[in-house]
């Protein structure tokens, strides 16, 4: 079983210091949610260090799905209004899902991760340590 470490807290409370001490003692994959927010800003609006309060998305996503050894192309329409915190959480949850079951420890530092958000995860392998 692998560990999923969660470090949350208010601004300037020492989260990064704790992260650095943990990964020095036990190297693992580390994700800082500030970096995820920066990547989202860069990808969506090509701006750095601005505060995005709310985002609206709509369009079509075309993707491929393998079904019975046949590659089928799908197009799915989407329309969504989402807060920056929910968008960041969705990205973090995607990373957690990706690494779950891979036999590695993962540490997430930065954003407020509520018990409700943790309960929404369907984990195969991770043991949560907050």
N, CA, C and O atoms as a GROMACS GRO file, in nm:
protein
  520
    1UNK      N    1   0.084  -0.118   0.000
    1UNK     CA    2   0.000   0.000   0.000
    1UNK      C    3   0.089   0.124   0.000
    1UNK      O    4   0.188   0.130   0.072
    2UNK      N    5   0.052   0.222  -0.081
    2UNK     CA    6   0.126   0.348  -0.091
    2UNK      C    7   0.058   0.454  -0.006
    2UNK      O    8  -0.058   0.442   0.030
    3UNK      N    9   0.133   0.560   0.024
    3UNK     CA   10   0.080   0.669   0.105
    3UNK      C   11   0.052   0.791   0.020
    3UNK      O   12   0.129   0.825  -0.070
    4UNK      N   13  -0.060   0.856   0.050
    4UNK     CA   14  -0.096   0.985  -0.007
    4UNK      C   15  -0.092   1.085   0.107
    4UNK      O   16  -0.178   1.084   0.195
    5UNK      N   17   0.009   1.171   0.104
    5UNK     CA   18   0.024   1.272   0.209
    5UNK      C   19  -0.044   1.400   0.163
    5UNK      O   20  -0.026   1.442   0.049
    6UNK      N   21  -0.120   1.461   0.251
    6UNK     CA   22  -0.189   1.587   0.223
    6UNK      C   23  -0.140   1.690   0.323
    6UNK      O   24  -0.150   1.670   0.444
    7UNK      N   25  -0.087   1.801   0.271
    7UNK     CA   26  -0.044   1.911   0.358
    7UNK      C   27  -0.124   2.034   0.320
    7UNK      O   28  -0.107   2.088   0.210
    8UNK      N   29  -0.210   2.078   0.408
    8UNK     CA   30  -0.291   2.197   0.382
    8UNK      C   31  -0.275   2.295   0.495
    8UNK      O   32  -0.221   2.262   0.601
    9UNK      N   33  -0.323   2.414   0.473
    9UNK     CA   34  -0.317   2.516   0.577
    9UNK      C   35  -0.325   2.654   0.516
    9UNK      O   36  -0.328   2.669   0.394
   10UNK      N   37  -0.328   2.753   0.601
   10UNK     CA   38  -0.340   2.891   0.554
   10UNK      C   39  -0.208   2.939   0.493
   10UNK      O   40  -0.104   2.875   0.506
   11UNK      N   41  -0.215   3.053   0.427
   11UNK     CA   42  -0.099   3.114   0.365
   11UNK      C   43   0.010   3.137   0.469
   11UNK      O   44  -0.016   3.182   0.580
   12UNK      N   45   0.134   3.105   0.429
   12UNK     CA   46   0.253   3.126   0.512
   12UNK      C   47   0.250   3.049   0.644
   12UNK      O   48   0.308   3.094   0.743
   13UNK      N   49   0.183   2.934   0.646
   13UNK     CA   50   0.176   2.855   0.768
   13UNK      C   51   0.286   2.750   0.779
   13UNK      O   52   0.294   2.678   0.879
   14UNK      N   53   0.372   2.739   0.677
   14UNK     CA   54   0.483   2.644   0.682
   14UNK      C   55   0.460   2.516   0.602
   14UNK      O   56   0.532   2.418   0.622
   15UNK      N   57   0.363   2.516   0.513
   15UNK     CA   58   0.333   2.396   0.434
   15UNK      C   59   0.453   2.351   0.351
   15UNK      O   60   0.486   2.232   0.349
   16UNK      N   61   0.517   2.445   0.283
   16UNK     CA   62   0.630   2.410   0.198
   16UNK      C   63   0.749   2.362   0.282
   16UNK      O   64   0.821   2.272   0.239
   17UNK      N   65   0.769   2.419   0.397
   17UNK     CA   66   0.876   2.374   0.487
   17UNK      C   67   0.853   2.229   0.528
   17UNK      O   68   0.946   2.148   0.527
   18UNK      N   69   0.729   2.197   0.563
   18UNK     CA   70   0.695   2.059   0.600
   18UNK      C   71   0.714   1.966   0.481
   18UNK      O   72   0.770   1.857   0.496
   19UNK      N   73   0.669   2.009   0.363
   19UNK     CA   74   0.687   1.928   0.242
   19UNK      C   75   0.835   1.897   0.220
   19UNK      O   76   0.871   1.782   0.196
   20UNK      N   77   0.920   1.999   0.228
   20UNK     CA   78   1.063   1.979   0.205
   20UNK      C   79   1.125   1.885   0.307
   20UNK      O   80   1.211   1.804   0.271
   21UNK      N   81   1.084   1.893   0.432
   21UNK     CA   82   1.136   1.802   0.535
   21UNK      C   83   1.094   1.658   0.507
   21UNK      O   84   1.174   1.566   0.523
   22UNK      N   85   0.969   1.639   0.466
   22UNK     CA   86   0.921   1.503   0.439
   22UNK      C   87   0.993   1.443   0.320
   22UNK      O   88   1.038   1.329   0.326
   23UNK      N   89   1.005   1.518   0.209
   23UNK     CA   90   1.067   1.459   0.090
   23UNK      C   91   1.218   1.446   0.103
   23UNK      O   92   1.281   1.369   0.030
   24UNK      N   93   1.278   1.522   0.195
   24UNK     CA   94   1.421   1.501   0.224
   24UNK      C   95   1.440   1.369   0.298
   24UNK      O   96   1.534   1.294   0.270
   25UNK      N   97   1.349   1.340   0.391
   25UNK     CA   98   1.358   1.217   0.468
   25UNK      C   99   1.315   1.095   0.386
   25UNK      O  100   1.371   0.986   0.402
   26UNK      N  101   1.217   1.114   0.298
   26UNK     CA  102   1.165   1.003   0.219
   26UNK      C  103   1.129   1.056   0.080
   26UNK      O  104   1.018   1.107   0.061
   27UNK      N  105   1.220   1.044  -0.017
   27UNK     CA  106   1.190   1.095  -0.151
   27UNK      C  107   1.063   1.033  -0.209
   27UNK      O  108   1.039   0.913  -0.199
   28UNK      N  109   0.982   1.118  -0.270
   28UNK     CA  110   0.857   1.074  -0.332
   28UNK      C  111   0.812   1.179  -0.432
   28UNK      O  112   0.876   1.284  -0.445
   29UNK      N  113   0.706   1.152  -0.502
   29UNK     CA  114   0.649   1.249  -0.597
   29UNK      C  115   0.579   1.357  -0.516
   29UNK      O  116   0.496   1.328  -0.430
   30UNK      N  117   0.614   1.482  -0.544
   30UNK     CA  118   0.557   1.595  -0.471
   30UNK      C  119   0.487   1.688  -0.570
   30UNK      O  120   0.540   1.719  -0.676
   31UNK      N  121   0.367   1.732  -0.532
   31UNK     CA  122   0.289   1.823  -0.614
   31UNK      C  123   0.250   1.943  -0.528
   31UNK      O  124   0.191   1.928  -0.421
   32UNK      N  125   0.283   2.062  -0.578
   32UNK     CA  126   0.243   2.184  -0.510
   32UNK      C  127   0.128   2.244  -0.590
   32UNK      O  128   0.141   2.269  -0.710
   33UNK      N  129   0.016   2.268  -0.523
   33UNK     CA  130  -0.102   2.317  -0.595
   33UNK      C  131  -0.081   2.457  -0.653
   33UNK      O  132  -0.151   2.494  -0.747
   34UNK      N  133   0.012   2.534  -0.598
   34UNK     CA  134   0.044   2.663  -0.660
   34UNK      C  135   0.095   2.643  -0.803
   34UNK      O  136   0.064   2.722  -0.892
   35UNK      N  137   0.172   2.538  -0.824
   35UNK     CA  138   0.224   2.508  -0.959
   35UNK      C  139   0.111   2.468  -1.053
   35UNK      O  140   0.112   2.503  -1.170
   36UNK      N  141   0.013   2.394  -1.000
   36UNK     CA  142  -0.102   2.355  -1.082
   36UNK      C  143  -0.182   2.479  -1.122
   36UNK      O  144  -0.219   2.495  -1.238
   37UNK      N  145  -0.208   2.568  -1.025
   37UNK     CA  146  -0.281   2.691  -1.056
   37UNK      C  147  -0.206   2.775  -1.160
   37UNK      O  148  -0.267   2.832  -1.250
   38UNK      N  149  -0.074   2.783  -1.147
   38UNK     CA  150   0.006   2.858  -1.244
   38UNK      C  151  -0.004   2.795  -1.383
   38UNK      O  152  -0.017   2.867  -1.482
   39UNK      N  153   0.000   2.662  -1.390
   39UNK     CA  154  -0.012   2.593  -1.519
   39UNK      C  155  -0.149   2.618  -1.582
   39UNK      O  156  -0.159   2.637  -1.703
   40UNK      N  157  -0.254   2.619  -1.501
   40UNK     CA  158  -0.388   2.647  -1.551
   40UNK      C  159  -0.396   2.789  -1.607
   40UNK      O  160  -0.449   2.810  -1.716
   41UNK      N  161  -0.343   2.886  -1.531
   41UNK     CA  162  -0.343   3.025  -1.580
   41UNK      C  163  -0.269   3.037  -1.712
   41UNK      O  164  -0.317   3.101  -1.805
   42UNK      N  165  -0.152   2.976  -1.719
   42UNK     CA  166  -0.070   2.984  -1.840
   42UNK      C  167  -0.141   2.918  -1.959
   42UNK      O  168  -0.142   2.973  -2.069
   43UNK      N  169  -0.201   2.801  -1.936
   43UNK     CA  170  -0.267   2.728  -2.044
   43UNK      C  171  -0.392   2.800  -2.094
   43UNK      O  172  -0.422   2.800  -2.213
   44UNK      N  173  -0.466   2.861  -2.002
   44UNK     CA  174  -0.595   2.919  -2.040
   44UNK      C  175  -0.587   3.065  -2.084
   44UNK      O  176  -0.651   3.102  -2.182
   45UNK      N  177  -0.511   3.147  -2.013
   45UNK     CA  178  -0.513   3.290  -2.044
   45UNK      C  179  -0.375   3.348  -2.068
   45UNK      O  180  -0.361   3.468  -2.089
   46UNK      N  181  -0.271   3.264  -2.064
   46UNK     CA  182  -0.134   3.307  -2.086
   46UNK      C  183  -0.096   3.425  -1.998
   46UNK      O  184  -0.029   3.519  -2.042
   47UNK      N  185  -0.138   3.418  -1.874
   47UNK     CA  186  -0.105   3.520  -1.774
   47UNK      C  187  -0.043   3.450  -1.654
   47UNK      O  188  -0.070   3.333  -1.628
   48UNK      N  189   0.039   3.523  -1.582
   48UNK     CA  190   0.104   3.467  -1.466
   48UNK      C  191   0.067   3.548  -1.342
   48UNK      O  192   0.053   3.670  -1.349
   49UNK      N  193   0.051   3.480  -1.232
   49UNK     CA  194   0.031   3.543  -1.101
   49UNK      C  195  -0.088   3.637  -1.096
   49UNK      O  196  -0.083   3.740  -1.029
   50UNK      N  197  -0.195   3.603  -1.165
   50UNK     CA  198  -0.320   3.676  -1.150
   50UNK      C  199  -0.418   3.586  -1.077
   50UNK      O  200  -0.399   3.464  -1.072
   51UNK      N  201  -0.520   3.644  -1.021
   51UNK     CA  202  -0.622   3.566  -0.952
   51UNK      C  203  -0.740   3.545  -1.046
   51UNK      O  204  -0.802   3.641  -1.092
   52UNK      N  205  -0.770   3.420  -1.074
   52UNK     CA  206  -0.887   3.386  -1.154
   52UNK      C  207  -0.997   3.347  -1.056
   52UNK      O  208  -0.981   3.254  -0.978
   53UNK      N  209  -1.107   3.418  -1.061
   53UNK     CA  210  -1.216   3.389  -0.968
   53UNK      C  211  -1.311   3.282  -1.020
   53UNK      O  212  -1.357   3.197  -0.943
   54UNK      N  213  -1.340   3.285  -1.149
   54UNK     CA  214  -1.436   3.192  -1.206
   54UNK      C  215  -1.402   3.172  -1.352
   54UNK      O  216  -1.356   3.265  -1.419
   55UNK      N  217  -1.424   3.053  -1.401
   55UNK     CA  218  -1.399   3.022  -1.541
   55UNK      C  219  -1.524   2.963  -1.603
   55UNK      O  220  -1.599   2.891  -1.537
   56UNK      N  221  -1.545   2.992  -1.730
   56UNK     CA  222  -1.654   2.932  -1.806
   56UNK      C  223  -1.593   2.862  -1.926
   56UNK      O  224  -1.513   2.920  -1.999
   57UNK      N  225  -1.631   2.738  -1.946
   57UNK     CA  226  -1.582   2.658  -2.057
   57UNK      C  227  -1.700   2.609  -2.138
   57UNK      O  228  -1.805   2.576  -2.083
   58UNK      N  229  -1.684   2.604  -2.268
   58UNK     CA  230  -1.780   2.533  -2.352
   58UNK      C  231  -1.710   2.499  -2.482
   58UNK      O  232  -1.621   2.571  -2.527
   59UNK      N  233  -1.752   2.390  -2.540
   59UNK     CA  234  -1.691   2.347  -2.665
   59UNK      C  235  -1.714   2.199  -2.687
   59UNK      O  236  -1.804   2.139  -2.629
   60UNK      N  237  -1.632   2.142  -2.770
   60UNK     CA  238  -1.640   2.000  -2.802
   60UNK      C  239  -1.505   1.937  -2.778
   60UNK      O  240  -1.401   1.994  -2.813
   61UNK      N  241  -1.506   1.820  -2.720
   61UNK     CA  242  -1.383   1.742  -2.701
   61UNK      C  243  -1.396   1.616  -2.784
   61UNK      O  244  -1.494   1.542  -2.773
   62UNK      N  245  -1.297   1.591  -2.867
   62UNK     CA  246  -1.294   1.468  -2.947
   62UNK      C  247  -1.188   1.378  -2.887
   62UNK      O  248  -1.075   1.422  -2.863
   63UNK      N  249  -1.223   1.254  -2.864
   63UNK     CA  250  -1.130   1.161  -2.802
   63UNK      C  251  -1.152   1.022  -2.858
   63UNK      O  252  -1.254   0.995  -2.922
   64UNK      N  253  -1.057   0.935  -2.832
   64UNK     CA  254  -1.065   0.797  -2.880
   64UNK      C  255  -1.082   0.704  -2.761
   64UNK      O  256  -1.023   0.725  -2.655
   65UNK      N  257  -1.161   0.604  -2.780
   65UNK     CA  258  -1.184   0.503  -2.677
   65UNK      C  259  -1.172   0.367  -2.743
   65UNK      O  260  -1.228   0.343  -2.850
   66UNK      N  261  -1.097   0.278  -2.678
   66UNK     CA  262  -1.083   0.142  -2.729
   66UNK      C  263  -1.198   0.059  -2.676
   66UNK      O  264  -1.214   0.045  -2.554
   67UNK      N  265  -1.278   0.004  -2.765
   67UNK     CA  266  -1.392  -0.079  -2.726
   67UNK      C  267  -1.387  -0.208  -2.807
   67UNK      O  268  -1.395  -0.207  -2.930
   68UNK      N  269  -1.374  -0.318  -2.737
   68UNK     CA  270  -1.365  -0.449  -2.801
   68UNK      C  271  -1.259  -0.449  -2.911
   68UNK      O  272  -1.282  -0.494  -3.023
   69UNK      N  273  -1.139  -0.396  -2.874
   69UNK     CA  274  -1.023  -0.389  -2.963
   69UNK      C  275  -1.047  -0.304  -3.088
   69UNK      O  276  -0.974  -0.318  -3.186
   70UNK      N  277  -1.148  -0.216  -3.084
   70UNK     CA  278  -1.173  -0.124  -3.194
   70UNK      C  279  -1.159   0.018  -3.139
   70UNK      O  280  -1.219   0.053  -3.038
   71UNK      N  281  -1.078   0.098  -3.206
   71UNK     CA  282  -1.057   0.237  -3.165
   71UNK      C  283  -1.173   0.320  -3.219
   71UNK      O  284  -1.186   0.338  -3.340
   72UNK      N  285  -1.256   0.371  -3.130
   72UNK     CA  286  -1.375   0.446  -3.169
   72UNK      C  287  -1.354   0.593  -3.132
   72UNK      O  288  -1.315   0.624  -3.019
   73UNK      N  289  -1.380   0.682  -3.226
   73UNK     CA  290  -1.367   0.825  -3.202
   73UNK      C  291  -1.501   0.878  -3.151
   73UNK      O  292  -1.607   0.845  -3.204
   74UNK      N  293  -1.494   0.961  -3.047
   74UNK     CA  294  -1.614   1.021  -2.988
   74UNK      C  295  -1.596   1.172  -2.982
   74UNK      O  296  -1.484   1.222  -2.969
   75UNK      N  297  -1.705   1.243  -2.992
   75UNK     CA  298  -1.706   1.386  -2.966
   75UNK      C  299  -1.809   1.411  -2.858
   75UNK      O  300  -1.922   1.364  -2.867
   76UNK      N  301  -1.769   1.484  -2.757
   76UNK     CA  302  -1.857   1.513  -2.645
   76UNK      C  303  -1.862   1.664  -2.625
   76UNK      O  304  -1.758   1.729  -2.612
   77UNK      N  305  -1.982   1.718  -2.622
   77UNK     CA  306  -1.998   1.862  -2.597
   77UNK      C  307  -1.992   1.885  -2.446
   77UNK      O  308  -2.040   1.803  -2.367
   78UNK      N  309  -1.932   1.995  -2.407
   78UNK     CA  310  -1.927   2.030  -2.266
   78UNK      C  311  -1.952   2.178  -2.248
   78UNK      O  312  -1.920   2.259  -2.335
   79UNK      N  313  -2.009   2.210  -2.136
   79UNK     CA  314  -2.032   2.350  -2.098
   79UNK      C  315  -2.028   2.352  -1.947
   79UNK      O  316  -2.106   2.283  -1.881
   80UNK      N  317  -1.938   2.431  -1.892
   80UNK     CA  318  -1.920   2.428  -1.747
   80UNK      C  319  -1.873   2.563  -1.696
   80UNK      O  320  -1.791   2.629  -1.760
   81UNK      N  321  -1.925   2.602  -1.583
   81UNK     CA  322  -1.874   2.717  -1.511
   81UNK      C  323  -1.816   2.662  -1.382
   81UNK      O  324  -1.881   2.586  -1.310
   82UNK      N  325  -1.692   2.701  -1.352
   82UNK     CA  326  -1.622   2.639  -1.240
   82UNK      C  327  -1.535   2.742  -1.170
   82UNK      O  328  -1.478   2.831  -1.233
   83UNK      N  329  -1.524   2.730  -1.040
   83UNK     CA  330  -1.436   2.820  -0.964
   83UNK      C  331  -1.292   2.773  -0.979
   83UNK      O  332  -1.266   2.658  -1.015
   84UNK      N  333  -1.197   2.864  -0.951
   84UNK     CA  334  -1.055   2.827  -0.962
   84UNK      C  335  -1.020   2.716  -0.864
   84UNK      O  336  -0.938   2.629  -0.895
   85UNK      N  337  -1.082   2.718  -0.745
   85UNK     CA  338  -1.052   2.614  -0.646
   85UNK      C  339  -1.102   2.478  -0.693
   85UNK      O  340  -1.034   2.377  -0.676
   86UNK      N  341  -1.223   2.475  -0.751
   86UNK     CA  342  -1.276   2.348  -0.800
   86UNK      C  343  -1.196   2.297  -0.920
   86UNK      O  344  -1.173   2.177  -0.933
   87UNK      N  345  -1.153   2.389  -1.007
   87UNK     CA  346  -1.071   2.347  -1.121
   87UNK      C  347  -0.938   2.291  -1.072
   87UNK      O  348  -0.891   2.189  -1.122
   88UNK      N  349  -0.876   2.359  -0.975
   88UNK     CA  350  -0.750   2.310  -0.918
   88UNK      C  351  -0.772   2.174  -0.853
   88UNK      O  352  -0.690   2.083  -0.872
   89UNK      N  353  -0.880   2.158  -0.777
   89UNK     CA  354  -0.908   2.029  -0.714
   89UNK      C  355  -0.926   1.921  -0.820
   89UNK      O  356  -0.874   1.810  -0.803
   90UNK      N  357  -0.997   1.949  -0.929
   90UNK     CA  358  -1.016   1.849  -1.033
   90UNK      C  359  -0.882   1.805  -1.091
   90UNK      O  360  -0.862   1.687  -1.120
   91UNK      N  361  -0.789   1.900  -1.108
   91UNK     CA  362  -0.655   1.866  -1.157
   91UNK      C  363  -0.580   1.780  -1.054
   91UNK      O  364  -0.516   1.682  -1.090
   92UNK      N  365  -0.588   1.819  -0.928
   92UNK     CA  366  -0.523   1.742  -0.820
   92UNK      C  367  -0.582   1.601  -0.813
   92UNK      O  368  -0.508   1.503  -0.802
   93UNK      N  369  -0.714   1.591  -0.818
   93UNK     CA  370  -0.779   1.460  -0.813
   93UNK      C  371  -0.736   1.373  -0.931
   93UNK      O  372  -0.719   1.252  -0.916
   94UNK      N  373  -0.719   1.434  -1.048
   94UNK     CA  374  -0.670   1.360  -1.164
   94UNK      C  375  -0.530   1.306  -1.142
   94UNK      O  376  -0.500   1.193  -1.180
   95UNK      N  377  -0.444   1.387  -1.081
   95UNK     CA  378  -0.308   1.339  -1.048
   95UNK      C  379  -0.312   1.225  -0.947
   95UNK      O  380  -0.241   1.126  -0.961
   96UNK      N  381  -0.396   1.241  -0.846
   96UNK     CA  382  -0.409   1.135  -0.745
   96UNK      C  383  -0.456   1.006  -0.811
   96UNK      O  384  -0.401   0.900  -0.784
   97UNK      N  385  -0.558   1.016  -0.896
   97UNK     CA  386  -0.607   0.897  -0.966
   97UNK      C  387  -0.499   0.834  -1.052
   97UNK      O  388  -0.488   0.712  -1.060
   98UNK      N  389  -0.419   0.918  -1.118
   98UNK     CA  390  -0.313   0.868  -1.204
   98UNK      C  391  -0.211   0.786  -1.125
   98UNK      O  392  -0.171   0.677  -1.168
   99UNK      N  393  -0.168   0.837  -1.010
   99UNK     CA  394  -0.064   0.770  -0.932
   99UNK      C  395  -0.117   0.660  -0.841
   99UNK      O  396  -0.039   0.576  -0.795
  100UNK      N  397  -0.245   0.658  -0.813
  100UNK     CA  398  -0.303   0.554  -0.729
  100UNK      C  399  -0.286   0.418  -0.796
  100UNK      O  400  -0.324   0.401  -0.912
  101UNK      N  401  -0.230   0.323  -0.725
  101UNK     CA  402  -0.210   0.190  -0.780
  101UNK      C  403  -0.077   0.172  -0.851
  101UNK      O  404  -0.048   0.063  -0.901
  102UNK      N  405   0.004   0.277  -0.858
  102UNK     CA  406   0.134   0.268  -0.926
  102UNK      C  407   0.246   0.229  -0.830
  102UNK      O  408   0.361   0.215  -0.872
  103UNK      N  409   0.214   0.211  -0.700
  103UNK     CA  410   0.316   0.168  -0.605
  103UNK      C  411   0.412   0.276  -0.562
  103UNK      O  412   0.524   0.247  -0.520
  104UNK      N  413   0.369   0.401  -0.571
  104UNK     CA  414   0.454   0.513  -0.529
  104UNK      C  415   0.381   0.596  -0.424
  104UNK      O  416   0.258   0.598  -0.418
  105UNK      N  417   0.460   0.664  -0.341
  105UNK     CA  418   0.402   0.759  -0.247
  105UNK      C  419   0.389   0.894  -0.317
  105UNK      O  420   0.469   0.928  -0.403
  106UNK      N  421   0.287   0.969  -0.278
  106UNK     CA  422   0.258   1.098  -0.337
  106UNK      C  423   0.228   1.197  -0.226
  106UNK      O  424   0.160   1.164  -0.129
  107UNK      N  425   0.279   1.319  -0.240
  107UNK     CA  426   0.250   1.422  -0.143
  107UNK      C  427   0.193   1.544  -0.216
  107UNK      O  428   0.249   1.589  -0.316
  108UNK      N  429   0.081   1.594  -0.167
  108UNK     CA  430   0.013   1.711  -0.223
  108UNK      C  431   0.021   1.822  -0.119
  108UNK      O  432  -0.015   1.802  -0.003
  109UNK      N  433   0.067   1.940  -0.162
  109UNK     CA  434   0.082   2.052  -0.069
  109UNK      C  435   0.017   2.176  -0.128
  109UNK      O  436   0.034   2.206  -0.246
  110UNK      N  437  -0.056   2.248  -0.044
  110UNK     CA  438  -0.102   2.379  -0.086
  110UNK      C  439  -0.246   2.411  -0.058
  110UNK      O  440  -0.276   2.480   0.039
  111UNK      N  441  -0.334   2.364  -0.140
  111UNK     CA  442  -0.473   2.407  -0.131
  111UNK      C  443  -0.545   2.343  -0.013
  111UNK      O  444  -0.500   2.244   0.044
  112UNK      N  445  -0.656   2.402   0.022
  112UNK     CA  446  -0.741   2.343   0.126
  112UNK      C  447  -0.810   2.221   0.065
  112UNK      O  448  -0.886   2.232  -0.031
  113UNK      N  449  -0.781   2.107   0.123
  113UNK     CA  450  -0.845   1.983   0.076
  113UNK      C  451  -0.937   1.938   0.188
  113UNK      O  452  -0.891   1.885   0.290
  114UNK      N  453  -1.065   1.958   0.168
  114UNK     CA  454  -1.164   1.931   0.271
  114UNK      C  455  -1.189   1.781   0.284
  114UNK      O  456  -1.160   1.704   0.192
  115UNK      N  457  -1.244   1.739   0.398
  115UNK     CA  458  -1.281   1.598   0.413
  115UNK      C  459  -1.379   1.553   0.303
  115UNK      O  460  -1.375   1.439   0.258
  116UNK      N  461  -1.467   1.644   0.260
  116UNK     CA  462  -1.563   1.609   0.153
  116UNK      C  463  -1.490   1.579   0.022
  116UNK      O  464  -1.526   1.486  -0.050
  117UNK      N  465  -1.387   1.659  -0.007
  117UNK     CA  466  -1.310   1.632  -0.129
  117UNK      C  467  -1.236   1.499  -0.118
  117UNK      O  468  -1.232   1.423  -0.215
  118UNK      N  469  -1.178   1.471  -0.003
  118UNK     CA  470  -1.109   1.343   0.013
  118UNK      C  471  -1.206   1.226   0.002
  118UNK      O  472  -1.172   1.123  -0.056
  119UNK      N  473  -1.326   1.243   0.058
  119UNK     CA  474  -1.426   1.135   0.050
  119UNK      C  475  -1.471   1.110  -0.094
  119UNK      O  476  -1.518   1.001  -0.126
  120UNK      N  477  -1.457   1.212  -0.181
  120UNK     CA  478  -1.500   1.195  -0.320
  120UNK      C  479  -1.403   1.110  -0.402
  120UNK      O  480  -1.437   1.063  -0.510
  121UNK      N  481  -1.282   1.089  -0.350
  121UNK     CA  482  -1.184   1.007  -0.420
  121UNK      C  483  -1.217   0.859  -0.408
  121UNK      O  484  -1.260   0.813  -0.302
  122UNK      N  485  -1.198   0.787  -0.514
  122UNK     CA  486  -1.210   0.641  -0.511
  122UNK      C  487  -1.069   0.586  -0.525
  122UNK      O  488  -1.015   0.578  -0.635
  123UNK      N  489  -1.012   0.549  -0.412
  123UNK     CA  490  -0.871   0.508  -0.409
  123UNK      C  491  -0.858   0.356  -0.412
  123UNK      O  492  -0.931   0.285  -0.342
  124UNK      N  493  -0.765   0.308  -0.493
  124UNK     CA  494  -0.737   0.164  -0.501
  124UNK      C  495  -0.629   0.123  -0.402
  124UNK      O  496  -0.638   0.017  -0.339
  125UNK      N  497  -0.527   0.208  -0.388
  125UNK     CA  498  -0.408   0.167  -0.316
  125UNK      C  499  -0.365   0.266  -0.208
  125UNK      O  500  -0.307   0.225  -0.108
  126UNK      N  501  -0.392   0.393  -0.226
  126UNK     CA  502  -0.340   0.493  -0.136
  126UNK      C  503  -0.402   0.486   0.005
  126UNK      O  504  -0.522   0.467   0.022
  127UNK      N  505  -0.316   0.503   0.102
  127UNK     CA  506  -0.357   0.524   0.240
  127UNK      C  507  -0.334   0.673   0.267
  127UNK      O  508  -0.222   0.721   0.252
  128UNK      N  509  -0.437   0.745   0.307
  128UNK     CA  510  -0.428   0.890   0.323
  128UNK      C  511  -0.366   0.925   0.457
  128UNK      O  512  -0.402   0.871   0.561
  129UNK      N  513  -0.270   1.018   0.452
  129UNK     CA  514  -0.209   1.074   0.573
  129UNK      C  515  -0.215   1.224   0.558
  129UNK      O  516  -0.147   1.282   0.474
  130UNK      N  517  -0.297   1.289   0.642
  130UNK     CA  518  -0.314   1.434   0.632
  130UNK      C  519  -0.248   1.503   0.749
  130UNK      O  520  -0.251   1.625   0.759
   0.00000   0.00000   0.00000
